[in-house]
Amino acid sequence: MRLLSKHGICAFLISSILTCSFYAFSITPEQNSDLSYYIKTVKHSAANGSVKDQAILGSLYITAGDSKEAIRWYKLAAENGDTDSQAMLASLFYEGSNYGVDADIKEAIKWANIAANKGNVDSQTILARIYHEGNGVPQDYKEAFKWMNLAAQQGHTQAQCNIGLMYLRGQGVKKNAVEASSWFKLCAKQNNSSCQYYLAASYSVGWGLIEDAVLAHMWANLAAANGDENAIKLRKNLAETMTSEQIAEAQKMARDCKNSNFQKCS
């Protein structure tokens, strides 16, 4: 069973037109005209050795859909020590087809190691996934846990959810459902839908928590509102065993939780 993942890294935001998505890049014809202008403007200083502009140019080419040219400029910046560019290269080579390039696990590991050891959370999660999957390296849950935990301790919510899963399954660490549920709570209150689902599941079956159908339904409600399909199914199953009063209470608790910015959730 694979860890949860988020595709890609958003390295830079350049003005209002340079915004990158975890899943896709799209720009309007009007923005394309502006983008060409920005590329032309930045390219001269990037070619003359500006590391900052080399990294910016890489992001501009990513937004323009030219991943090969982006890699060229990211490599220049990365070789000059730019951590964000090193992390972006790790993501590009790891995700591969998501960016329209060939995956290269050796290059991904190389750049992820460099950036992760400098504290980059995205590269830490990539390394964790690589070791968890045994992709290009021997499968090593302890090493996966080490890198995922480093990212989780820095506040990366998906890493926090994955640490919860690793505690729940006993992967790289002694199985501990109580510890797992504490991680799920931490990131659920940051509105991470995966964590909200696993916290709901924990309450529904008693994984490290006292079984509580109302709290399970509440967290399933919140995750479902964020589009989590597993939570939608869980909420339906829970409702079949609950009274109308319990469901109404859970729904009210979900509203109160969200309206209080996750400060009043029990």
N, C-alpha and C positions, 0 to 999 in steps of 0.2 A: 504494500500500500504506500503510495507516494505521499510526500509532504505537500502541503498546500503551497502554491507558488503565485508569484506576480510577475508578469512578463515585462522585462526591460527596466531601464533606468532613465529618468528624465534629468539630464545633466545641466541644462541651462534654460533660462527663460529670457529671450531677447525681445524686448519691447512687447507690444501686444500681439504681434503677428507670429512670434516664435514660441509656440507652445507645443510641447510634445506629450503624446499620450502613451500609456503603458501598452496599448494594443494596436494603435494605428496612427498614421499621420495623414492629415488631409488639409489642403489649403484652397482658398478660392482663387479665381484668376486675378483678382485685384491684389490679393496677398502675394501671389506668385510674382507679380511685377515688383512689389516692395522687396520681396525676398531676393530677387536678382540684384537689386540695388544694394542690399545689405551684404551679399556675398562679394560683390565687386568692391565695396568699401573696405571690408575687413581683410580681403585676400592679400592686399599689398603688405600690410603690417605683419600678417601671419607668415607670408613668404620671407619676410625679413627677420623672422625669429621670435616674434611676440608669442609666447606660450599661451597667454590668455586668449589672443585672437585665433590661434590655431585650434584651441578647444571650442571657441565660439563658432568658427567656420565648420568644424565637424558637426556641431548641432544644427547649423543652418542647412548643411547638405542632408542631414537626416530628415529635417522637416521638408526639404525639397524632394525627398524620395530617392536620393542618390547615395546609397549606403557604402558603395565601394569608395567613392570620393571622401565620404565622411570618415571611413576607416583610415584613409591616408593621412588626413589632418589630425585625427585623434591620436594616431601613432606618433606623429611628430611631437604633439603636446605630452603624450604619455612618456615618451623617451626622455623628455625634459623634466619629468617628475610631477606632472599634473595628475593628482589623485582622481579627480572626476573623470578625466579622459581614460585613465587606466581602468576605472570601474565600468565605464561605458564600453570599452573594448571587451572586457570580460562578458558583459551582457550580450553584446553583438555576436561574439563567437559562440556563446552558450546557447542563445535562443535561435541563431541562424535564420531559418526561414521566416520567422516573425519580422525580420528586418530585410528580407530579400537577399540574404547572403548565405554562403555555405557555412554550416556549423563547423567549428574547429575546436574540439575539446582541449587539445594541448595548449592552444593559444588562450582559451578561456581560463584554464587552470593557471597558466603563467601570470596573466594580468590580474586575475582574481586574488591570487596569493599576494601580489605586490600591494594592491589596494586594501585588501582585508587586513593585512599586517599593519597598515597605516590607519586602521579604524573605520574604513568605509563599510557601512552596514549592508549595502546592497551586495557588495562582493563577498561579505561574510555569509550572507544567505545563499549566494550562488555556490560557494565552496561547500556549505553544509549540504545542499541538495546533491552536489556532485558525489560527495562521500556517502550520502544516504543511498543514492541510486547505484553506486559503484560504476559511475560513468567515466571511463578513462583512468580510473584508479581502483584498487581493491575496495570493495564495500567495507565501510568502517563507521558503524553507528556512533562510537565514542568520539571520533573526529568530527562527525556530523553534528553531534550534540554540542561539542566545544564551540564550533563556529556559530551555530544557531543561537546558542546561549549568549555569546558576545553581542550579537545583533539584538537579541531580546532585551538584554540589560541596557542597551542604548535607546530603548523605546520603540523598536520596530514592531508594529502590532502583528504583522503576519508571522514574524519570527516568534513572538510570544505565543501565538496560537500553536505553532509547530512544536515549541518546547512543551506545551501542554499535551500535545498528541504523543510526543516521545516519552513523557512521564507515564501517560496512560497505557502505552504499549510496552514500556520497558525497553526502549531502544536507545542504547548508549548510556543508560542510566537505570538505576533500580526502579522497577515499576512502583508508582506512587500516585494513586487516584486522587488523594487529597491535594497533593502538590499540583497535579494536572488541573484540578478544578480552580485552584487559586490563580493559575495563569489564564485560564479561560475567563475568569471574572475580571482580571486586570484589563484584558484587551476587549472584552465585551462592552465594558464601560467606556471604551474609546470608539464605540460604534462600529466595531469590526464584525461583519455579519457571520463569518465563519466561527468566530469565538462565541458569538451569541447563540448560534446553533448548538455548538458542543456544550455550552453551559446549560442550555435547555435540555439536551440529551442527558447530561449529568444529573440534573434534577429529576428527570423522568425515570431513570433507572437506579439512581443512588450511587453514581461514580464519585466517591469521595465526598458526597453530600447526603444529607437526609432527603429521601424522596419527597418531592413536593410538586404535585401536578399543577398547582396554580402558578408557582414560580417558573416551572418548565414551560407552561403555556405563555406566560408573559415574555420570556426570553425568545421563545419560538415566534411570537408575534413580532417582536422587534427585528429579528433576523429575516422573517418573511417580508416585512415592510421594506427591507433592503434587497429583496429579490432572491434570497437563498431558497432554492427549490427543496432541499432536504428539510429545511425548517417548515416549509408549507405543508409537507407530508406529515411531519411530526406533530404540528399543530392540529391537523385534521384527526390524527390517531388519538391524540390526547383528548380532544373535544368529545370523542365518542364515549369516553369513560367518565366525563365530568358533568356536574349539574349545571344548569343554566346560570345559577348564582355564582358558581366558581368561575365559569367562563367570563361573566360580566366583571367579576373582581379582577381577573387576570388582565382583561382588556383595559380596565381603569388603571391598573398598576403599570401597564406598558405605556399608557399616555403620560402618566405622572413621571415615570422614569425618563422618558424622552424630553418632556417639557422642563425637567429639572437639570437637563444636560447630564443625565446619568448619575446624579447625586442622590436621588431618592428612588432606589430600585428594589426595595424589599418591603 
